[in-house]
Amino acid sequence: MDIEVNPNEIIKTNSRGLRGTLKESLADEVSGALAPADAQISKFHGFYEQDDRDVRRERQVQFLEPYYSFMLRARLPGGVCSAQQWLAIDEVGRELGNGSIRLTTRQTFQYHGILKKNLKPLIKRINQAMIDSIGGCGDINRNVLCNPNPEQSALHQTVYGWARRISEHLLPRTRAYHEIWLDGEIQSGGEDESIYGNTYLPRKFKTAVAVPPHNDVDVYTNDLGFIAIAEGDELVGFNVVAGGGMGVTHDDPSTYPRLADELGFVSPEDVIAVAEAVVTTQRDFGNRVSRRHARLKYTIDRMGLDDFVAQVEMRSGVRFRPSRPVTFTSQGDRFGWAADADGSWYLTLFIENGRVVDAEQSQLMSGLRKIAQVHTGEFRITPSQNLIIAGVDAADKVAISTLAREHGLLTDGPSPTRLESIACVALPTCPQAMAEGERYFPAFIDAIDEMARRKGIERQPIVIRMTGCPNGCARPYVAEIGLVGKGPGRYNLLIGGDGVGMRIARLYRKNLNEAELLNTIGELFERYAAEGSPEERFGDFTVRAGIVQPLHNPAEGFHEPA
């Protein structure tokens, strides 16, 4: 009897090592789209097929196919690239994308608006700059997050090295990417996909490496996390956590956001074996029937943590030791100038929603291009969609500051809350979006800032995150205020995150329009201003005041308003 599997599993099995018929789809000039199966396989190569939803209905009336284009996400472990690489990233975005660069919550960059004919030239160009898009998307391990400034200390540099090793080790071994996009030699024999097999993983897989006390990678929201344990500046090992994940489906109680469980402590030399063992356990035990339930968090809940740990220990040959105590104090970025351990300086710039583009009010793209032309250090993308200019000599600080201010990259304007807050892309290109994200979020924060000013709490940073759908790309479920798109102009409101990424927010109100959102948040701000203590975060106040209760088991009761 045939075993039921999701149709995507059949596509992967028949893809000939992720080759599919991508070459034929690219050569088809009749449509701007790929063949449906190739649109699934293309994700493993780093790009998604999309269409402009703003003009979808108009084109239907004219009997035209949707206005197809592609979004490509690069692989950039830890978000680090050289100034020369940034210049290449910039040039490709202007010439082959839609004229912008989007910094992402996966600590890398992506391009939007790529026409099918430009896919191969674009991928070739970024590879010439020693950047690839393998694993940018798809059912494999994606870009590995790490503290975005490895020069901050010797410890940070060491940890960043492990993040790169994990990323390289968990790459697929197929040569399909090189054959199709880089005109590499066609593979004649079999390929050793010993980690992934010919069906790869049941679903996407995300890994992060954190350096306490800063949880800037939101480590507990990832499928797999390594938390650095140090004695002074010496790395002695990692606490390993697994089973985090943000995506849910509206009103489906079998889906829920989840924070990762602690597996235990391991020495640095055991990291690769443990990472591979977690991945292969998910490969063999993950749900291949329902993609809605295919993430590692559901695998662990179904297996039970003890059995999952036993599998990982057996496969890795590593015995977990008790986790070491850790403390996290923040989950965002620290802006402005600061000194590195090596005597150089770094400048963290706020890039609203990660969108690097030249606009009437600010010339962000041009400004960063001019900085890259004179900068000899590196650019680092943060998991909060911001950018660090790193490795700056003291003598160059004034020149870089001047360029940043002239182009709107360095201003005194953003409020503490705006600096802490992020949104996903959403409309018009994301096919999953139910409501606006990036386009609406700045105006929403304007309203929040004005409300906070009237209540006298404008100096208190509040982590606010917005997504256009429940998939959770901006990690709203660990925000102090999370807004999750429910329909055009309507959002679910979540509150109660702790500001450090270690507590799931509770659903507070469902399906609110803008006026209802602002009125509800205004009432909460009123109470916070009157009853909160000066050092108390907004999310902590909502829990202490009993407005919401901590969600100890998200599998029970997440979808019911508190």
C-alpha positions as CSV (number, residue, x, y, z in Angstrom):
1,M,0.0,0.0,0.0
2,D,1.3,3.4,-0.9
3,I,2.3,5.6,2.0
4,E,0.7,9.1,2.0
5,V,3.1,11.9,1.8
6,N,2.9,15.6,1.0
7,P,3.1,16.3,-2.8
8,N,6.3,18.3,-2.1
9,E,8.0,15.1,-1.1
10,I,7.3,13.6,-4.5
11,I,8.7,16.7,-6.2
12,K,11.9,16.5,-4.1
13,T,12.3,12.7,-4.7
14,N,12.0,13.2,-8.5
15,S,14.1,16.3,-8.7
16,R,17.4,14.5,-9.6
17,G,19.3,16.2,-6.8
18,L,17.4,19.5,-6.9
19,R,17.8,19.9,-10.7
20,G,14.2,19.3,-11.7
21,T,13.6,20.9,-15.1
22,L,14.9,24.3,-14.0
23,K,16.9,24.7,-17.1
24,E,13.9,24.1,-19.3
25,S,11.8,26.5,-17.2
26,L,14.3,29.2,-17.5
27,A,14.5,28.8,-21.3
28,D,10.7,29.1,-21.6
29,E,10.0,32.6,-22.8
30,V,6.3,32.3,-23.0
31,S,5.7,32.7,-19.3
32,G,7.4,34.8,-16.6
33,A,6.9,31.9,-14.2
34,L,8.6,28.5,-13.7
35,A,6.9,25.2,-14.0
36,P,5.0,24.4,-10.7
37,A,7.4,21.7,-9.6
38,D,10.4,23.9,-10.5
39,A,9.0,26.7,-8.4
40,Q,9.3,24.4,-5.4
41,I,12.8,23.2,-6.3
42,S,14.0,26.8,-6.9
43,K,13.7,27.5,-3.2
44,F,16.6,25.2,-2.5
45,H,18.6,27.4,-4.9
46,G,17.7,30.5,-2.8
47,F,14.8,32.1,-4.6
48,Y,11.0,32.2,-4.5
49,E,8.5,32.9,-7.3
50,Q,6.2,35.8,-6.6
51,D,3.9,38.2,-8.3
52,D,2.8,41.8,-7.8
53,R,-0.5,41.5,-6.0
54,D,-1.2,45.2,-6.4
55,V,-1.8,44.6,-10.1
56,R,-3.0,41.0,-10.0
57,R,-6.7,41.8,-10.5
58,E,-6.0,44.4,-13.2
59,R,-4.0,41.8,-15.2
60,Q,-6.7,39.2,-14.8
61,V,-9.2,41.6,-16.4
62,Q,-6.8,42.0,-19.3
63,F,-6.4,38.2,-19.6
64,L,-2.7,38.5,-18.7
65,E,-0.8,36.2,-16.4
66,P,0.3,37.6,-13.1
67,Y,3.2,40.0,-13.2
68,Y,5.8,37.4,-12.1
69,S,9.1,38.1,-10.5
70,F,11.4,36.5,-8.1
71,M,12.9,37.1,-4.6
72,L,16.4,35.8,-4.0
73,R,17.9,35.4,-0.5
74,A,21.7,35.0,-0.2
75,R,23.5,32.8,2.3
76,L,25.8,35.0,4.5
77,P,26.7,33.2,7.8
78,G,26.6,35.7,10.6
79,G,25.7,38.5,8.2
80,V,29.4,39.4,7.5
81,C,30.6,40.7,4.1
82,S,33.5,42.9,3.0
83,A,33.1,46.4,1.7
84,Q,34.0,45.2,-1.7
85,Q,31.3,42.5,-1.5
86,W,28.8,45.2,-0.5
87,L,29.6,47.2,-3.6
88,A,28.8,44.1,-5.6
89,I,25.6,43.5,-3.7
90,D,24.6,47.1,-4.4
91,E,25.4,47.0,-8.1
92,V,23.5,43.8,-8.7
93,G,20.5,45.1,-6.8
94,R,20.3,48.2,-8.9
95,E,20.9,46.5,-12.2
96,L,19.1,43.2,-11.9
97,G,16.6,43.6,-9.1
98,N,14.1,46.3,-8.3
99,G,16.7,48.9,-7.3
100,S,16.7,48.0,-3.6
101,I,18.3,45.7,-1.1
102,R,16.3,44.1,1.7
103,L,18.2,43.2,5.0
104,T,16.4,40.3,6.6
105,T,15.7,38.8,10.0
106,R,17.8,35.8,8.8
107,Q,20.8,38.2,8.9
108,T,21.4,38.3,5.2
109,F,20.2,40.3,2.2
110,Q,17.6,39.6,-0.4
111,Y,16.6,41.0,-3.8
112,H,13.0,41.6,-5.0
113,G,11.6,42.1,-8.4
114,I,14.0,39.9,-10.3
115,L,12.7,38.9,-13.8
116,K,13.2,35.3,-14.9
117,K,15.7,36.3,-17.6
118,N,17.8,38.0,-14.9
119,L,18.0,35.1,-12.5
120,K,21.1,33.4,-13.9
121,P,23.0,36.6,-14.5
122,L,22.2,37.7,-10.9
123,I,23.3,34.4,-9.3
124,K,26.5,34.4,-11.4
125,R,27.3,38.0,-10.3
126,I,26.9,37.4,-6.6
127,N,29.0,34.2,-6.9
128,Q,31.8,36.2,-8.5
129,A,31.8,38.2,-5.3
130,M,32.1,34.9,-3.3
131,I,28.5,34.9,-2.1
132,D,26.0,32.2,-2.9
133,S,22.3,31.6,-2.4
134,I,22.5,27.8,-1.6
135,G,20.2,27.2,1.3
136,G,18.8,30.7,1.3
137,C,15.4,29.0,1.3
138,G,14.1,25.4,0.9
139,D,13.8,22.4,3.1
140,I,17.4,22.5,4.4
141,N,19.4,24.4,6.9
142,R,19.2,28.1,6.1
143,N,21.4,31.0,6.9
144,V,23.1,30.5,10.2
145,L,22.7,33.5,12.6
146,C,25.4,34.7,14.9
147,N,26.2,37.8,16.9
148,P,26.7,40.4,14.1
149,N,30.1,41.8,15.3
150,P,32.7,39.1,15.6
151,E,35.4,41.7,16.3
152,Q,33.7,42.7,19.5
153,S,36.0,40.3,21.4
154,A,38.2,37.2,20.9
155,L,35.2,35.2,22.1
156,H,32.9,36.7,19.5
157,Q,35.4,35.9,16.7
158,T,35.7,32.3,17.9
159,V,31.9,31.8,18.0
160,Y,31.5,33.4,14.6
161,G,34.0,30.8,13.3
162,W,31.7,28.0,14.6
163,A,28.7,29.6,13.0
164,R,30.5,29.5,9.6
165,R,31.5,25.8,10.2
166,I,28.0,24.8,10.9
167,S,26.7,26.6,7.8
168,E,29.3,24.9,5.6
169,H,28.8,21.5,7.0
170,L,25.0,21.5,6.6
171,L,25.0,22.6,3.0
172,P,23.5,20.1,0.5
173,R,26.1,18.2,-1.5
174,T,24.3,18.2,-4.9
175,R,26.1,20.0,-7.7
176,A,22.8,21.2,-9.2
177,Y,23.4,24.8,-8.2
178,H,26.8,24.9,-9.9
179,E,25.6,23.1,-13.0
180,I,22.5,25.3,-13.6
181,W,23.7,28.8,-12.5
182,L,27.5,28.7,-12.8
183,D,27.8,26.5,-15.9
184,G,29.8,24.0,-13.8
185,E,30.7,20.5,-15.0
186,I,27.7,18.2,-15.1
187,Q,27.9,15.5,-12.4
188,S,28.0,12.1,-14.0
189,G,28.0,9.9,-10.9
190,G,26.0,9.8,-7.7
191,E,26.2,12.5,-5.1
192,D,26.7,11.8,-1.4
193,E,23.7,13.5,0.3
194,S,24.5,11.7,3.5
195,I,23.0,14.3,5.7
196,Y,19.8,15.1,3.7
197,G,19.1,12.1,1.6
198,N,17.1,12.4,-1.7
199,T,14.1,14.0,0.0
200,Y,16.0,16.5,2.1
201,L,14.2,17.7,5.3
202,P,10.4,17.8,5.8
203,R,10.5,21.5,6.2
204,K,12.8,24.5,6.6
205,F,15.4,24.4,9.3
206,K,16.9,27.4,11.1
207,T,20.0,27.6,13.2
208,A,21.5,30.4,15.4
209,V,24.5,30.9,17.6
210,A,24.2,33.3,20.5
211,V,26.7,35.1,22.7
212,P,25.2,36.1,26.1
213,P,24.1,38.5,27.4
214,H,22.8,39.6,24.0
215,N,20.1,37.5,22.5
216,D,20.2,39.5,19.2
217,V,19.7,36.3,17.3
218,D,16.5,35.3,19.2
219,V,18.2,31.9,19.7
220,Y,15.2,30.2,21.3
221,T,13.0,30.8,18.2
222,N,15.2,28.6,16.0
223,D,15.1,24.9,15.3
224,L,18.6,24.6,16.6
225,G,20.6,26.9,18.8
226,F,24.0,27.1,20.3
227,I,24.5,29.4,23.3
228,A,28.2,30.2,23.9
229,I,29.5,29.5,27.4
230,A,32.8,31.3,28.2
231,E,35.3,31.7,30.9
232,G,36.6,35.2,30.4
233,D,37.2,35.4,26.6
234,E,37.8,31.7,26.3
235,L,35.0,29.6,24.7
236,V,34.5,26.4,26.8
237,G,31.4,25.1,25.1
238,F,27.8,25.6,24.2
239,N,24.4,25.0,25.6
240,V,22.4,23.3,22.9
241,V,18.7,24.1,22.4
242,A,16.3,22.7,19.9
243,G,12.7,22.9,18.8
244,G,12.0,26.6,18.5
245,G,9.8,27.9,15.7
246,M,7.5,30.8,15.1
247,G,5.0,29.8,12.3
248,V,1.4,29.0,13.1
249,T,-1.9,28.8,11.2
250,H,-4.6,31.1,12.3
251,D,-7.3,29.4,14.4
252,D,-5.7,26.0,14.2
253,P,-4.9,24.8,17.7
254,S,-2.7,22.1,16.4
255,T,-0.2,24.8,15.4
256,Y,1.6,27.1,17.8
257,P,4.8,29.1,18.3
258,R,7.4,27.4,20.5
259,L,10.6,28.2,22.2
260,A,13.5,25.7,22.0
261,D,14.1,23.2,24.8
262,E,17.5,22.8,26.4
263,L,19.3,19.6,25.4
264,G,22.4,20.2,27.4
265,F,26.0,21.4,27.3
266,V,28.7,20.2,24.8
267,S,32.3,21.0,24.1
268,P,33.2,23.1,21.0
269,E,34.7,20.0,19.2
270,D,31.3,18.3,19.5
271,V,29.3,21.1,17.8
272,I,29.4,19.7,14.2
273,A,28.5,16.2,15.2
274,V,25.5,17.4,17.3
275,A,24.3,19.8,14.6
276,E,24.3,17.0,12.1
277,A,22.6,14.6,14.5
278,V,19.8,17.0,15.2
279,V,19.3,17.5,11.4
280,T,19.2,13.8,10.6
281,T,16.9,13.1,13.5
282,Q,14.5,15.6,12.0
283,R,15.0,14.1,8.6
284,D,14.0,10.7,9.7
285,F,11.3,11.5,12.3
286,G,9.8,14.8,10.9
287,N,6.2,14.9,9.5
288,R,6.3,14.4,5.7
289,V,2.5,14.3,5.3
290,S,1.5,17.7,6.7
291,R,3.9,20.6,6.1
292,R,1.9,22.6,8.6
293,H,3.2,20.2,11.3
294,A,6.6,19.4,9.7
295,R,8.9,21.7,11.7
296,L,11.2,20.3,14.4
297,K,9.1,21.7,17.2
298,Y,6.3,19.3,16.4
299,T,8.7,16.4,16.0
300,I,10.0,17.0,19.5
301,D,6.6,17.3,20.9
302,R,5.5,14.1,19.2
303,M,8.6,12.1,20.2
304,G,9.0,13.5,23.6
305,L,12.2,15.4,24.6
306,D,13.9,12.5,26.3
307,D,13.5,10.2,23.2
308,F,14.7,13.1,20.9
309,V,17.8,13.7,23.1
310,A,18.5,9.9,23.1
311,Q,18.4,9.9,19.3
312,V,20.7,12.9,19.0
313,E,23.2,11.4,21.5
314,M,23.2,8.0,19.6
315,R,23.7,9.6,16.2
316,S,26.4,12.0,17.3
317,G,28.2,9.9,19.8
318,V,28.1,12.8,22.2
319,R,26.7,12.7,25.7
320,F,25.0,16.0,26.8
321,R,26.1,17.4,30.1
322,P,23.9,19.6,32.2
323,S,23.3,23.0,30.7
324,R,25.3,25.9,32.2
325,P,23.5,29.0,33.6
326,V,23.1,31.9,31.2
327,T,21.5,35.3,31.4
328,F,20.2,37.4,28.5
329,T,19.5,41.1,28.9
330,S,18.4,42.3,25.4
331,Q,17.3,41.0,22.0
332,G,17.9,44.1,19.9
333,D,20.8,46.1,18.5
334,R,23.0,48.8,20.2
335,F,23.2,51.8,17.9
336,G,25.9,54.4,17.2
337,W,29.6,54.2,17.6
338,A,31.4,51.7,19.9
339,A,35.0,50.3,20.2
340,D,36.0,46.8,19.2
341,A,38.4,44.7,21.2
342,D,41.1,45.2,18.5
343,G,41.1,49.0,18.9
344,S,39.0,49.7,15.8
345,W,35.4,51.1,15.9
346,Y,32.1,50.1,14.6
347,L,28.9,52.0,13.8
348,T,25.5,50.4,14.0
349,L,23.0,52.1,11.7
350,F,19.2,51.8,12.0
351,I,17.7,50.7,8.6
352,E,13.9,50.8,9.0
353,N,12.5,47.4,8.2
354,G,15.8,46.6,6.5
355,R,14.9,48.3,3.2
356,V,18.0,49.9,1.6
357,V,16.8,52.2,-1.1
358,D,17.1,55.7,-2.3
359,A,14.0,57.7,-1.6
360,E,13.1,61.4,-1.5
361,Q,13.7,61.7,2.2
362,S,16.9,59.7,2.4
363,Q,19.5,58.2,0.1
364,L,20.3,55.1,2.0
365,M,21.6,53.0,-0.9
366,S,23.8,55.8,-2.3
367,G,25.1,56.6,1.2
368,L,26.1,53.0,1.9
369,R,27.7,52.7,-1.6
370,K,29.8,55.8,-0.8
371,I,30.8,54.5,2.6
372,A,31.8,51.1,1.0
373,Q,34.0,53.0,-1.5
374,V,36.2,54.4,1.2
375,H,35.8,51.8,4.0
376,T,38.4,49.1,4.3
377,G,36.6,47.0,6.9
378,E,33.4,45.0,6.8
379,F,29.6,45.4,6.6
380,R,27.6,43.3,9.0
381,I,23.8,42.7,8.8
382,T,22.0,42.1,12.1
383,P,19.0,39.8,12.8
384,S,17.0,43.0,13.5
385,Q,17.5,44.1,9.9
386,N,20.0,46.8,10.7
387,L,23.6,47.3,9.5
388,I,27.0,47.6,11.1
389,I,30.0,49.4,9.5
390,A,32.8,47.5,11.3
391,G,36.6,47.7,11.5
392,V,36.7,51.4,11.2
393,D,40.0,53.2,12.0
394,A,39.7,56.0,14.5
395,A,41.0,58.4,11.8
396,D,38.1,57.5,9.5
397,K,35.2,57.9,12.0
398,V,34.5,61.5,11.1
399,A,34.4,60.9,7.3
400,I,32.0,57.9,7.7
401,S,29.8,59.7,10.2
402,T,29.5,62.6,7.7
403,L,28.5,60.4,4.8
404,A,26.0,58.6,7.0
405,R,24.4,61.8,8.2
406,E,24.3,63.4,4.7
407,H,22.4,60.4,3.3
408,G,19.9,59.9,6.2
409,L,21.7,56.8,7.6
410,L,22.5,58.5,10.9
411,T,19.8,60.7,12.4
412,D,18.7,61.7,15.9
413,G,15.0,61.0,15.0
414,P,14.1,57.4,15.7
415,S,12.4,56.7,19.1
416,P,13.6,53.9,21.3
417,T,10.6,51.9,20.3
418,R,11.1,52.4,16.6
419,L,14.8,51.3,17.0
420,E,13.6,48.1,18.7
421,S,10.9,47.2,16.2
422,I,10.8,45.3,12.9
423,A,8.3,44.2,10.2
424,C,8.2,41.6,7.4
425,V,7.9,42.5,3.7
426,A,4.3,41.3,3.3
427,L,2.4,43.0,0.5
428,P,2.6,43.4,-2.5
429,T,5.0,40.5,-3.2
430,C,4.8,37.9,-0.5
431,P,2.2,35.3,-1.6
432,Q,1.4,34.4,2.1
433,A,0.6,38.0,3.2
434,M,-2.9,38.6,4.5
435,A,-2.2,42.2,5.5
436,E,0.4,44.9,5.1
437,G,3.7,44.7,6.9
438,E,6.7,46.9,5.8
439,R,4.7,49.5,3.9
440,Y,2.3,50.2,6.8
441,F,4.6,49.7,9.8
442,P,6.4,53.2,9.8
443,A,3.0,55.0,9.9
444,F,1.8,52.7,12.7
445,I,5.0,53.4,14.7
446,D,4.4,57.1,14.2
447,A,1.0,56.7,15.9
448,I,2.5,54.6,18.7
449,D,5.2,57.1,19.3
450,E,2.7,59.9,19.5
451,M,0.6,57.9,21.9
452,A,3.6,57.1,24.1
453,R,4.5,60.7,24.2
454,R,1.1,61.7,25.4
455,K,1.2,59.1,28.1
456,G,4.7,60.1,29.2
457,I,6.4,56.7,28.4
458,E,8.2,57.8,25.2
459,R,11.6,57.0,26.6
460,Q,10.7,53.4,27.3
461,P,11.7,51.1,24.5
462,I,9.0,48.5,23.5
463,V,9.7,45.6,21.1
464,I,7.0,45.8,18.5
465,R,6.9,43.4,15.6
466,M,4.5,43.1,12.7
467,T,4.0,40.4,10.1
468,G,1.5,40.2,7.3
469,C,0.6,36.6,8.0
470,P,1.0,34.1,10.9
471,N,4.2,32.5,9.5
472,G,6.2,34.7,11.9
473,C,9.1,35.9,9.8
474,A,9.6,39.0,12.0
475,R,9.3,36.8,15.1
476,P,6.2,38.7,16.5
477,Y,5.5,35.9,19.0
478,V,8.5,36.9,21.2
479,A,7.7,40.6,20.9
480,E,6.3,42.7,23.7
481,I,3.7,43.8,21.2
482,G,3.1,41.5,18.3
483,L,0.8,42.2,15.3
484,V,0.0,39.4,13.0
485,G,-2.0,39.9,9.8
486,K,-5.5,38.4,9.8
487,G,-6.9,40.1,6.7
488,P,-6.7,43.4,4.8
489,G,-6.2,46.1,7.4
490,R,-6.8,43.7,10.3
491,Y,-4.4,42.1,12.8
492,N,-4.3,39.8,15.8
493,L,-2.7,41.6,18.8
494,L,-0.3,39.8,21.1
495,I,1.3,41.1,24.2
496,G,3.6,39.9,27.0
497,G,7.0,39.1,25.6
498,D,9.8,39.9,27.9
499,G,12.0,42.0,25.7
500,V,14.8,39.4,25.7
501,G,13.3,36.7,23.6
502,M,12.6,34.2,26.3
503,R,8.8,34.4,26.7
504,I,6.0,33.7,24.2
505,A,3.6,36.6,23.8
506,R,-0.1,35.9,24.5
507,L,-2.9,36.5,22.1
508,Y,-4.8,39.4,23.6
509,R,-7.3,40.5,20.9
510,K,-8.3,39.1,17.5
511,N,-9.0,40.6,14.2
512,L,-8.6,44.3,15.1
513,N,-8.6,47.1,12.5
514,E,-6.3,50.1,12.9
515,A,-8.6,52.2,15.1
516,E,-9.3,49.2,17.3
517,L,-5.6,48.4,17.6
518,L,-4.6,51.9,18.5
519,N,-7.5,52.2,21.0
520,T,-6.6,48.9,22.7
521,I,-2.8,49.7,22.9
522,G,-3.7,53.2,24.1
523,E,-5.6,51.7,27.0
524,L,-2.7,49.4,27.8
525,F,-0.3,52.4,27.7
526,E,-2.6,54.3,30.1
527,R,-2.3,51.5,32.6
528,Y,1.4,51.1,32.1
529,A,2.0,54.8,32.6
530,A,0.0,54.8,35.8
531,E,0.9,51.4,37.3
532,G,4.3,50.4,35.9
533,S,7.5,50.9,37.7
534,P,10.3,53.1,36.1
535,E,12.6,50.1,35.3
536,E,9.8,47.7,34.3
537,R,9.5,46.7,30.6
538,F,6.0,47.0,29.1
539,G,5.8,43.2,28.4
540,D,6.8,42.4,32.0
541,F,4.2,44.9,33.3
542,T,1.4,43.2,31.3
543,V,2.3,39.9,33.0
544,R,2.8,41.3,36.5
545,A,-0.5,43.3,36.3
546,G,-2.4,40.1,35.3
547,I,-3.4,41.5,31.9
548,V,-2.1,38.3,30.4
549,Q,-0.7,35.1,32.0
550,P,2.6,33.6,31.0
551,L,2.1,30.9,28.3
552,H,4.0,28.0,29.8
553,N,2.7,25.5,27.2
554,P,1.9,27.1,23.8
555,A,0.4,23.9,22.6
556,E,-2.4,24.5,25.0
557,G,-4.4,27.7,24.7
558,F,-2.3,29.8,22.4
559,H,-5.2,30.6,20.0
560,E,-7.6,31.7,22.7
561,P,-7.4,35.4,23.7
562,A,-6.1,35.9,27.2
